[in-house]
Amino acid sequence: MDWEKFVDLSVTDAPRISVTPPGPRSLEILKIQEELEGSAVSYPRGMPMALARGRGATLEDVDGNVYIDCFSGAGVMALGHAHPYVLEAAHGQLDKVTHTLDIPSETRMRLVKVLGRILPAELSRVFFGGPTGSDAVEQAIKLARFNTRRDGIIVFEGAYHGMTGASLAATSDSGHKDGIGSLTPGFQFLPFPYRYRNPFGCPEEKVDEFAADNLERVLDDTHSGYSKPAAVLLEAVQGEGGTIIPGPLFLQRVREITKARGILLICDEIQCGLGRTGKMFAFEHSGIVPDIVTMSKALGGAGFPISAIAFREELNTLPPGKSIGTFRGNMVAFAAGAAGLEWMIENRVPEYAAQLGEKAMTRFREMEKGSRILGEARGIGLMIALEIVEDKKTRKPAADLTKQLRKLAHQRGVMIEVGGHHNNVARLLPPLVISEAHLMKAADILEGVLKDLE
């Protein structure tokens, strides 16, 4: 496969820092934002700049600084910024029709058909909801509850499923929920198999087994406090929770446990899906097929807002109009999404992500061995995490060091994210078309920052 052409999608000499960010023009725009937008704005606090343009796996700010983008809009820009094939499709659609609710069109059916090429045959139905990942999660929960006539949803510690109603109730981070009052009822949390911070006290190699056993126990023990739920909702690889990667055994057992008890399994693939982990869907690493899958983020091809769920035929029971929404038919997003997925298939992007991810993890694991504060480097495909600690023996989380890591990396031309249970995980979600040279340059810069922090 001619993956060398991916190099030409980005600015080849990135990073290029001409003025320490934020530069003067960025400061002017940041000041306007601070004065006029709400106080909940977050990303410019960790990476202060104002952006001007993007190309592939690189971004340029208004001061002319060019960064290697290892964030890609929290995983949205899977094919990078300004992808020519995707933008051609989007531009073509703009001159035709842009909004149709759920009235069909050739463009809409193009996306439906390409989704049929990548989804398991068992997930034969697709439904487009509102434009965000949260909307997809809401739709999946609604579909599960309607079909089972049960309310409960089992979710997991470390989960991030969205910021609206039920999706926020399904999200574990108390920082998102404290102080805003009652949320949608019916959600109960269980420990996720997080090996580095083992919630069970068992040998680390047994954590997947213990997590699955715990799920089975609470479902079968009438005094566990867990009634039979409508569904189990999980991320096949947790994202905001710190890039937590369960072993195949965990998802296999969860699938067996839920199927045997007539409980639906929902896999949230909004961040980890569509090539990110080296397969089109992260649940494929375990060889399972869930009952419902949520999709968004990369589904829009070039950052256009769109979400969808895919589900089994027997769940196709909602009456017409039972689930509606004004912005469930963005034609530009359909056009860009279809073009993006077609290009991804044709160019075997998930396979590229798998191979480049392996090379990157070899590099990051070597960094882990030589660092006093990099407690664990973990990754699957191009979903990579560096867990920062004060001391490797105690594994005490080092949130302040992680914030400094992001700040210094940004000043040297690399954009990353921070997440995890204790905000001590540096997360890399680069575009899946990032070149090996750019990713290894980013690794060099991160290694230099780690050494400076030590």
N, C-alpha and C positions, 0 to 999 in steps of 0.2 A: 504493500500500500504506500502511495506517495504522500506520506505525512509531512515531508519537508516543506510542502507548500503552506503549511500552517504558519510558518515563520513570517510569510509575507502579509499575514493578516494584522500584524502588530507593528508598532514603531520599533525598529530593530535595535536602536542604540539606547533603549530604556534600561535602567532609570537615568534620568538627566535632571539634576537639581541645580537650578541656577540661583535660586534664592531660598533660604531656609523657610519652609512653610510654617505658618501662613505668610505669604508675601503681601505687599501693600495693596494690590487690587483685591486679593482674597479678603483681607481685613476689612476693606470697605463694604464688601457684600455680606460678610459675616456680621458686621455691625447692623446692617439693615435687617437681616434675619432676626437677630437678637431683639431688635426694637419692635418688630412687627409680627413675628410668628410666635406660636405658643412655647411655653417653657419646657414642654416634653420633647422637643427636638433633641436628638441624641448623637447621631454619628459625627457631626462636625465638632463635637466636644473632644472626641478621641482622635479624629483626623481633621484638624482645622484647615479648610481650604474651600475655594469655590471652583467648581469644575467647568471646563469649557468644551471639551470634546473627548471622544474615546475612539480607540481603534484596536480591535482584537483584544489582547490581554494587557493593554496599556491605556492609561488615562492621562490627560493633560489638564492642568489647572489654569486659571486666568492669568497667572504670573509666568506661564511658560514651563513650569516644572512638569516632567513626564514621569509617571509612576508605573511600576509593574503591579498590575491589579491582581492580587491574590485574595480578593473578596468577592468580586463579580456581583455586586449588589445583593449580597447574602445568597448567592447561588442562582440568581435570576439569569445572568448573562452567560449561559452555558456555552454559547457559540461566540462569545466575545462581543465587543462593541462594534457597531456599524458593519455587521457582516454583510458583504455585498449581495449575496444570493437572497438572504432573508429580506434585506431592505428593498430589493427590486420587487419582491412579491408584495411587500407592504405598500410601496409607492403605487404600484399598479392597482391595488384595491382602493386606495384613497379616491381615485377618480371615478369609481363605479358606485359603490354604496357602502356606508360605514356602520349602519345600525339597522338591524332587522328583527330585534327580539329573538324568538326562536322559529321564525319563518325560514324554511330551508333555502339554501342557495348552493351553487356549485362549489363555492369556496368553503362553506361550512362542511359540506359532504366530503371535500378533499381532506379536511382534518379528521373527520370521523373515520374515513377509510385508512388513513395512515396510522391512526391510533390502533385500528384493528390489526395492522401489520406487526405492531410491537407488543401488544397486550397478549396474555395467555388466551387461548381460545375460549376458556371457561368464562372469561370476563367479556361477554359479548355485547353488553349494553353500555352506552355512554350518555352522561347527562351533564350539560354545561350549566353551572350556577352563576353566582355573582362573580366579580372580577378578581377576587383575592383567594389565597389559600384558606383563610378562615372560612370563607363561604363554602369551599369544597368540604371542609370538615363538618360544618353545620349540615350540609346536605347529606353527608354519609351518616351522621348520627340520626337525622330525621328518617332516612330510609330504613336504618336498622330498627329503630323504635316502631315505625309503622308496620314493618313486616313481622316483628316478634310480639308486638303488643306488650313489650316490657320497657321499662325506663332506664334501668341501670347501665352504666358504662364503666368497665374497668380500664384504667389508664395506669401510667407508670411514672415513678419518680424520675425527674430529669426530662420529662416530656415538654415539648413545645408544639402546640397545635393551633395557635392563633390568638387573637385579641378581641374577639367578639363573643357575647353570650356563652353558648355551650363550648365553643372552641377555647375560650379563656378559662372556663371551669375545668377543661381537660388539660390545661397547662399547669405544670407543677410549681413554677417559680413564684414564690410569694410576693416578690417585689413587684410583679405585674398586677397583683390582686389586692394587696393590703390597702385599706382605707377607702375602698369603693363600694362597700356594702355587699349584700347577698348576691350570689351568682346562681346560674342555672343548677338546680339540684340533680342528684343522681350519679355523681362521679366519685369513684373510690380508687385510691392509688395503691400500687404495690411496688416493691423494689425492682429495679431493672438490673440486669447482669453487668454491672460496672466493675470490671476486674480490679482496676487500680485502686478503687475505693470500695472494696468488697463489702456489701451491706449484710452479708450472712456470716462472716467470720469463718468460712470454710476455706479449704485450699483453693487458690485462684483458678486452677483448672476445672474446678467443680462448680463455679459460680453460675454457669448457664443451667446446669442441672438443678441446682438449688432454687433458682428463680422460677423455673418451670414447675418444680415440685410445690413451691409455695402457692402458685396460681391454682394448681390442682387441689391443694389442701383447702383453700378458702372457698372454693366452689363446692366441695363435697362435705365440708364440715358445717352442719346446720347452726352451729354456735359461733361461726367465724364473724358474723355480722355482715356477710355478703350474701344478698339474695341473688338468684339466678339473673344475670344481666342480659340486656339485649345484645351487647357486643363487647369484645375486647379491642381496644384501639391502641395501636403502637406505631412508632417509627421503626422501620427495619434497621436503620442506623440513626441513632439520636443525633440531632444537629446542635441546637442551641444548648442542650444539656452537656455539651463538651465533646462531640464526636465520639459517642460511645457505641462500640461495635460489638454486638452480641455474636457468639459463635453460631454456626448453623443449627446445632442441637436445640438451642432455645426456641427459635422460630418453628422448627419441626415439631417440638413438643407442644408449643402453644397451639399450633394448627391441629394436632391430634386431640388435644384436650377440648378445644372449642367445638370441633366437629362432632366429637362423641357426645357432647351435651347439648347440641342444638343451639350453640351460641355463635353469633356471627363474628368473623375476624376482619377488622378494618386495618389496612396498612396505609399509613400516612407517608406518601412518597413525594411530598411537596418539595422538600429540600434534597433528599437523598436519591430521588428518582431521575429518570431521563438521562442516563449515562454517567451520572456523577460518581458512582462507586465502581465503575468498570463493567457494569451490566446495565441494560436499559432500566431495570428496576432492581432496587436493593434486595427485595425479597427473593429474587431469583438465585442469590448466592446460597440460599437454604433449600432450594428445590421445592418450594411450596407455592400454592395459589390461594390467596385470601378470598374473601367474599366480596369485599369492596376495596377499591383503591382510590386515594385522593391524589390529584395532580394540580400543580399551578407553577409558579416561578418560571422555570425554563420552558414551560409549555408555550409561552408567548413569543418564542423565537428570538426576539430582540428587545425584551423588556416590556412588551405590551401586556396589559393586565388581562388575565384569563384564568379560569379554573374549571376543573371537571372532575367527575367521579366515573369510574368504570365498575360494573358489578355483574353478578350472575343473572341469567335470564329469569330464574324463579323469583328474584327480588323485584322484578319489573311490575310493580303493583300499584304505584301511585296514580290516582285518577288525574285526568287532564286539569291543569291549573292548581294542583295540590301544592306545587312548589314553583313559585314564579319570582321574577326579579327583572328590573328594567335593563340592567347592563349584563345580561347573560348572552348577548349576541354581538359582540364587538367584531365586526368583519375584518378589520385590519389585524386584530390579534389572531383570528382564524387563519388568515392568509400567511402571516409571518410564522405562526406556529406550524402549519403544514409544511411550509418551505423549510423551516429549521429542522424538523424531524426527518424529512426526506433527505436533506443534506447530511444529517447525522448518520442515517442508515447507509447511504451511499459511500460515505467516507469512513465508515466503521469507527466513529468517534468513541463509543464506549470501550472498544478494544484498545484504542490509543490511550485513553485515560487509565486503563488498567496497567498498561506497560509503563507509561510515564510515572504513574503512581508508585509502582514497585521501585523504579530507579530513585525516585524522590525519597521513599521510605528508607532505602539503604543509606542514603545520605543523612537523613534526620536521625536514624538510629545510631550512626557513628557520632553525630553531634551529642546525642544523649549520653553516650559512654564518656565523652570528654567534658561534660558540663556538670557543674555542681548544683545548678538550679533547674535544669531540664529533667524533671522527674520521669516523664514517659513521653515518647514520641509514638503516635499511633495513627493509622490511616488505612483507608480502603479506596482504591482508585484515586481520584483527586479530591478527596474529602479527608483532610489531614489536620491533626491536632498536636500541639506541644503543651503539655501540662507543666506549669511552672510552680516550683515549690521552694520554700526557704531552706529545707534540708531533706535530702533524699531518704534518709533513714526514717524520719518521722512523717515524711510526706505532707508536712504542714503547707497548706495552700498559700501562695504568694500573690494575692490579687494586685497589690501595689506594683510589684515587679512586672507583672503582666501588662499593666497599663503603661508602664514605662517602656516595655518592649514594643508595644504598638506605637507609642509616640516616637521613639527613636527610629523604628523601622520606617515609619511614615516620613520622617525628616530625611531619611537616606533613600527614599524612593520606593518603598514597598508598602502596599496596603493590605492589612490583615484585619481580622475580627477578633473580639474577645468574648468568651462565653464560659460555660461550665457551671457546675453546682456552686462554686465559690468564686466565680469570675476570675479564675486563674488559668484558663486554657486559651492559648493563642490558636486561632482557627484559620486554616487556609482553605479557601474555596475558589481557586482560580478558574477562569474560563477553561473549558475542556479542550480548547484549541491552543492553549499556551504552549510555546515552544519549550523544548528541553533546556535550551540556553537561558531563556528567561526564568524558568523555574529554578534552575541551579544557581543563577545569579541571585535570585531572591533568597535562596538557602544560604548563600555566602554572606549576604547582608545580615540575615537573622542570626547567623553564627557569630558575626562580629558584634552585634548588639548584645547577645547573650554573654560574650566574654567581657564586654564593657560593664554590664550589670553585675557580673561576679566580682 
